[in-house]
Each structure stands twice: as structure tokens, then as C-alpha cells.
């Protein structure tokens, strides 16, 4: 008995999806925040997938990745929770698990690496998964939507699909730590000088801003630990971006989004007002690809990104 | 040979109101390190250039500095790997420190963090009670070797974004060094050490992995996580937001399969800590107005019992 968690008709037989087929199929792990306080990220991801002609099959029974916190108490639990998610993807004949959160990306990749490099850990995981009839064979690769856009769609193709170029909108990339560091876990691009977000910004007609804050931390994980620290980390990074001429920020991580969008107002006391609107990665790409702005949940942001879009004549 | 242009931060706190920069041009063998290039510049061009160095081989930890915006040991950095097409290498003092003279910084805050954690063995028993030295098994020593390799170069401290906005945080190096004593079987002050490092804001580590660029592969982040686990195992400071956060996140995932944001926020600041709740309330309200509030209760994921099975199979009783 395998642990098939989606309706039977969605499950495929042993046939693995082919990257060259017309309709590419991917396992999709939205993560907790895109299902809770950043629903606009989930919705804009699905709208973007439609535009790109790819099928994201949500792993609806997947659990939280552990979000770095489960790791703080018990590394084994964090690892096996993710093994369960991978087993679900395999049961559906999917070997890609696509994430839309930097923290999910880093922690799921770390868990996968730990499983794949140690038979002992893999056996431990499978002895527990076996209690409910699941098994992880080790075939899954965890990738972020950002990497999918560049590796599977391609920057040229993406660029050719743009119907509403960003008119040179000056956008500051903000990567979020766990999609780049530690390099031994991610390693998809240089952690010290990444440029995937810059490449995307350019491909959709914007102008990327180079600034020291782009690979720094938003402080989200310590917001409740001590007053003002995370707020100040946001203020510091946004100050540099603003001083370098940024009009908006783009991030592949909803935790960074909550921090950047939420804390700038309180950071103003120490760092001066910045008020940079922050886009989720799929929001800005979908906008350039012609998805109507009102479908992207831009009204949900605390710093309204529609103001700059109207100013730059990108929306009416 | 290649021509290198060292673009050096110059400042003397005794005389300068503001720093300036000097460019020093020297011819160096292509294999030369940045430290050797600085030594050459000092010997041949300008004897007043100041920087710390001693061993020249990544053992003493003296020569950490900012090279083209990246902090690391100058003695481990070949010029070839950092010079641009015009041969320019930008050299600045470590960030997160007050400059003293050129590349020399005031290290006091960094050493203070060390002093606070009493970085020496404090056994529970007396030396006289041991006929021989205190023995440690190879397995027990293996746990300490990485952390004990720290050369206190402060690269991680300079890279830490939390230190950059709040110097009360102990910083990666001190916590990794605290781990070295907390996990030492000969030491008798495990709980006291855990309490101390918790007082020094252990849980302010933001999990950013900036310290993963440790030149000695101490991996301070992983040692920080080890100390957090020991804190929870020993039940130290459990009424503080850090441990409360860790436990409530685990609880909600075990119950629903998901990290339930609302419950986690309340559980971390304290369900009855109304003062702390007032502090997070304004942001909560702003989010509520935008329809961005996470749901108060979460529906469990399908087959949430499987998640419970995972937790119950692996939880270590405390």
C-alpha cells in the first residue's frame, strides 16, 4: 500500500514526467506561509504556472518543512517530516519538488542531502514511514521556482513571453538566506554574488539594482526574540537599496516578504522612511507576462505596490 | 609577476576626523596572498600602513579583513582570486568593529563576549581526586574538535547581520566556543554555561548562515543549533521567547502538520503576556486591515496522524 495522497486520477503510473513534453508536471510544495498569511503568493504562483504552461501538482498532504525551528530541537524529526513529503511526490510519479520559499528550499534540500548521503539515515526514515505504508526511494530533487524559471523555461523564452515590460522599473533583488546559504546545501549559484533574480528582472524589462543588502538577512526568524532587532535588519537593508535608487523590491521568499513589507514602517525611526513596495517573485513575473494586476493580490501588501506601478504607467 | 593596486582604507583615530583611501601599486608574483602583498607594500612603499598579522598560515587568526567586500583571512586569500581586470583589490577593516588605525580594529567587544563565557575548563571535581589526567574518549573528543579549531579571527562576528544592528548578541564565535565547553565531559558547569549563553541572546541567531564562511570550518551555525538543543534538553530558560518559540512550533506541526502562524505568535510572546502582545498588535492590526491575518485555527493536513507518528517515533523524552 503506497501512501497516495491526491485523488487517484492525478497519480500517474511508473512513467516519470519528461521535461521536454508539452505540459511539464512538477510536484509543488507551497509551504505554510503561502497557505496562511501570504495567500497572494500561492495564487500568483498558480496564475504564473498557467501562463508558462506548466502543471504544478500541489502536495496537499505535505507537512511543514520544519522551518529551521524543528531542527533547533530535533534534527531527526525535521529530516523524516521531509522524507514523508518526498515519498508523496514519488508516489505521484514526480521527481521534482518545487518550492516558493527560500527557507523551505534550504531546509528541504538539507534534509534530502542528509538522507541521500547516509544509508543509516535513509533507513531510519523509511522504518518510520513504513509504519503508515510509505517509502522514500531517494529520487526527489528540491528546486525553487526561481531556478525552474531559469533552468526549465529559460531567460530568452521568458523574455519572449513578456507582454507588459517593466519600463526600466528599478527593482532591488532580495534573495533570502536559505536559497543561497550554506553553499554546500544550495550551490545552484554563487552565494556571495548571485544574479538569478537580476537576470529575471532584466528579462521582464526592469533594471536590477546592485546593493550590499541583497544577500543579507531579513531577520524574520528572530522578530519575536528581542524588540527592534529584525526591524532594524530590514531598515538597514532597505536603506541601502533605497539609496542606490531602488523603486521596489523582489523576493523569492514569503518570510522575507512578511519582514520587508511589514517592518519598514517601524524601522523608519532608526533608518529613515524607505517605504519600498515588495513583490513576491511570481507576482512581478506574472504581471509582465500579462496576468491582470487585480488578480495578483497586490492589495494585500502593507506597502501598496500599485502606487509605483501606476506612476510607471504599468497599470491603469 | 603581476601589478597589483591595493586600494586601502586609511584612518588613524588619534588624528583623523574621517577616513580616506590610498592606492599602493606593487609588482607581486601571481601566487602571492593579499597579506604578503600588504607586507610588500609596507616594506617597499609606505611603512605607515597598519594591519595585524603573525603566523601567515591561517593559524593565529590575526589578519581577518574585508577584501573586495568579503571578510576573511588575508593570509588565505590569493591576490589572483580577488583582483579585478585592472589589478585593483579593495581592502577595508572588518565590519562590525570600530576602526583604530587603517586595517586594525578595536577587538574589545569580541573579547568581552569570550570573557563572559569563562573559556576554560571548570570541572566539578578536584584535580587531587585524579591520579592521572582527566581522560576523554576519542568519541567524546570528536564532538569538540571542530569548535576547538576556532582561531578567534572574528570573521564570523564581522559577517553577522545581527551583531551589526545589536551588539548585545554574543555572536557566532562565542556561542561555538561555549559549545566546546558545554559538551566537554570534563566540565561541571553545563547548566550555568547554558544559562549564561541564553542570557547573551543565544536565540537571536537569525539562521542566516553568514558565518558559514568560517576559514577554519568551525560551522558556528551548526554549533549554535547544538547549544539550542542542549538548552531545551536541560530545560534551561524555558520561560524565554526562544525556547517557547521552538516548542510551540513543534507543537503546532505535531498537531496539524503545519506551522500555525497565529498560535506560534501567541505561544512565543506568551498567551498571557499582554504587554508583549501589545507590542506585536500594531503590525497584526495593519495586516488584518489588508486581509492578511493568518487564520486563528488551522485545519489539519490530510493524514496528519502520520506526522504525529513521526514525532512520537523520534521524540527524546526530557
HADDOCK unambig.tbl for C-alpha pairs under 7 A between the chains (distance, minus, plus):
assign (segid A and resid 32 and name CA) (segid B and resid 258 and name CA) 6.12 0.50 0.50
assign (segid A and resid 32 and name CA) (segid B and resid 259 and name CA) 6.11 0.50 0.50
assign (segid A and resid 36 and name CA) (segid B and resid 294 and name CA) 4.90 0.50 0.50
assign (segid A and resid 36 and name CA) (segid B and resid 295 and name CA) 6.67 0.50 0.50
assign (segid A and resid 37 and name CA) (segid B and resid 292 and name CA) 5.20 0.50 0.50
assign (segid A and resid 37 and name CA) (segid B and resid 293 and name CA) 5.61 0.50 0.50
assign (segid A and resid 37 and name CA) (segid B and resid 294 and name CA) 4.58 0.50 0.50
assign (segid A and resid 38 and name CA) (segid B and resid 292 and name CA) 6.86 0.50 0.50
assign (segid A and resid 61 and name CA) (segid B and resid 301 and name CA) 5.47 0.50 0.50
assign (segid A and resid 61 and name CA) (segid B and resid 302 and name CA) 4.98 0.50 0.50
assign (segid A and resid 61 and name CA) (segid B and resid 303 and name CA) 6.69 0.50 0.50
assign (segid A and resid 63 and name CA) (segid B and resid 257 and name CA) 4.71 0.50 0.50
assign (segid A and resid 63 and name CA) (segid B and resid 258 and name CA) 5.59 0.50 0.50
assign (segid A and resid 64 and name CA) (segid B and resid 253 and name CA) 6.76 0.50 0.50
assign (segid A and resid 64 and name CA) (segid B and resid 257 and name CA) 6.13 0.50 0.50
assign (segid A and resid 64 and name CA) (segid B and resid 258 and name CA) 4.87 0.50 0.50
assign (segid A and resid 64 and name CA) (segid B and resid 259 and name CA) 6.10 0.50 0.50
assign (segid A and resid 69 and name CA) (segid B and resid 246 and name CA) 5.61 0.50 0.50
assign (segid A and resid 69 and name CA) (segid B and resid 249 and name CA) 6.93 0.50 0.50
assign (segid A and resid 70 and name CA) (segid B and resid 246 and name CA) 6.88 0.50 0.50
assign (segid A and resid 70 and name CA) (segid B and resid 250 and name CA) 6.00 0.50 0.50
assign (segid A and resid 72 and name CA) (segid B and resid 225 and name CA) 5.41 0.50 0.50
assign (segid A and resid 72 and name CA) (segid B and resid 228 and name CA) 6.09 0.50 0.50
assign (segid A and resid 72 and name CA) (segid B and resid 229 and name CA) 5.79 0.50 0.50
assign (segid A and resid 72 and name CA) (segid B and resid 246 and name CA) 6.95 0.50 0.50
assign (segid A and resid 73 and name CA) (segid B and resid 229 and name CA) 5.02 0.50 0.50
assign (segid A and resid 73 and name CA) (segid B and resid 246 and name CA) 6.92 0.50 0.50
assign (segid A and resid 76 and name CA) (segid B and resid 314 and name CA) 6.90 0.50 0.50
assign (segid A and resid 77 and name CA) (segid B and resid 310 and name CA) 6.65 0.50 0.50
assign (segid A and resid 77 and name CA) (segid B and resid 311 and name CA) 6.17 0.50 0.50
assign (segid A and resid 77 and name CA) (segid B and resid 314 and name CA) 6.25 0.50 0.50
assign (segid A and resid 80 and name CA) (segid B and resid 310 and name CA) 6.95 0.50 0.50
assign (segid A and resid 81 and name CA) (segid B and resid 307 and name CA) 6.89 0.50 0.50
assign (segid A and resid 81 and name CA) (segid B and resid 310 and name CA) 6.98 0.50 0.50
assign (segid A and resid 128 and name CA) (segid B and resid 310 and name CA) 6.47 0.50 0.50
assign (segid A and resid 132 and name CA) (segid B and resid 306 and name CA) 6.69 0.50 0.50
assign (segid A and resid 177 and name CA) (segid B and resid 208 and name CA) 5.28 0.50 0.50
assign (segid A and resid 181 and name CA) (segid B and resid 209 and name CA) 5.90 0.50 0.50
assign (segid A and resid 182 and name CA) (segid B and resid 209 and name CA) 6.00 0.50 0.50
assign (segid A and resid 182 and name CA) (segid B and resid 212 and name CA) 6.28 0.50 0.50
assign (segid A and resid 217 and name CA) (segid B and resid 161 and name CA) 6.71 0.50 0.50
assign (segid A and resid 217 and name CA) (segid B and resid 208 and name CA) 5.90 0.50 0.50
assign (segid A and resid 219 and name CA) (segid B and resid 206 and name CA) 5.86 0.50 0.50
assign (segid A and resid 221 and name CA) (segid B and resid 206 and name CA) 5.51 0.50 0.50
assign (segid A and resid 222 and name CA) (segid B and resid 204 and name CA) 5.83 0.50 0.50
assign (segid A and resid 222 and name CA) (segid B and resid 206 and name CA) 5.66 0.50 0.50
assign (segid A and resid 224 and name CA) (segid B and resid 268 and name CA) 6.98 0.50 0.50
assign (segid A and resid 224 and name CA) (segid B and resid 269 and name CA) 6.73 0.50 0.50
assign (segid A and resid 225 and name CA) (segid B and resid 203 and name CA) 6.91 0.50 0.50
assign (segid A and resid 225 and name CA) (segid B and resid 204 and name CA) 6.34 0.50 0.50
assign (segid A and resid 225 and name CA) (segid B and resid 241 and name CA) 5.68 0.50 0.50
assign (segid A and resid 225 and name CA) (segid B and resid 242 and name CA) 6.14 0.50 0.50
assign (segid A and resid 229 and name CA) (segid B and resid 165 and name CA) 6.56 0.50 0.50
assign (segid A and resid 229 and name CA) (segid B and resid 166 and name CA) 6.53 0.50 0.50
assign (segid A and resid 232 and name CA) (segid B and resid 165 and name CA) 6.37 0.50 0.50
assign (segid A and resid 233 and name CA) (segid B and resid 165 and name CA) 6.55 0.50 0.50
assign (segid A and resid 262 and name CA) (segid B and resid 283 and name CA) 6.90 0.50 0.50
assign (segid A and resid 300 and name CA) (segid B and resid 290 and name CA) 5.03 0.50 0.50
assign (segid A and resid 300 and name CA) (segid B and resid 291 and name CA) 6.41 0.50 0.50
assign (segid A and resid 300 and name CA) (segid B and resid 292 and name CA) 6.26 0.50 0.50
assign (segid A and resid 301 and name CA) (segid B and resid 290 and name CA) 6.89 0.50 0.50
assign (segid A and resid 302 and name CA) (segid B and resid 287 and name CA) 6.86 0.50 0.50
assign (segid A and resid 302 and name CA) (segid B and resid 290 and name CA) 6.89 0.50 0.50
